[in-house]
């Protein structure tokens, strides 16, 4: 299943080191460009994990 994510789950799950739960639960996660920019450009805790989620 493909899902589109807003910033909240990305921010909170990456901050606690559980970002992989989204992919494990839903498969492919689509992150709109505006959401990606919001999460990665604000130096939020976990932003690095979001940047490298597909590595």
N, C-alpha and C positions, 0 to 999 in steps of 0.2 A: 504494500500500500504506500502511496506517496502522500505526504502531508506538507502543508505550508506552515511555517512557524513564524510567530511574532517574536519580539525580543525577550519577553519575560522568561519563557522556559530556557532559552539559550543562556541568559545571564545567570539565572539561579542554578541551573544544573551544572554549568561550567564552573561556577564559583565553588561548588562543593565536590568537584571532580567526578560528576556523574553524567556528563554530556553524552556518553555512549548509550545511556538508557533510551534516548530518543530513537536512535538508529536501531537498537535492538527491538524496540517495541513496534516501530512503524516502517522500518526499512529505509526508504529514500526520504530525506528531509530536504525540502525546498526552502531556501532562505532568500527572500526578496532582497535586492541590492540595498534598499533603504534600511532594512533591518540589519543587514551585515554591517553597514557603515555605522549605524547607531551603536551596535554592540562592540565593534572593534576600534572605533575612533575615540571613545571616551575614556580609555585606560581603566575600564571597569575590571574588577577581579574576575578572572576567567576569560578575558577577551583574547588572550593568547591561545587558549584552547580552541576557541571558535575559529580563529585564523588558521589553525593547523588541523582542523577536524578531518579534512580529507587526505592528509599526508599519510 
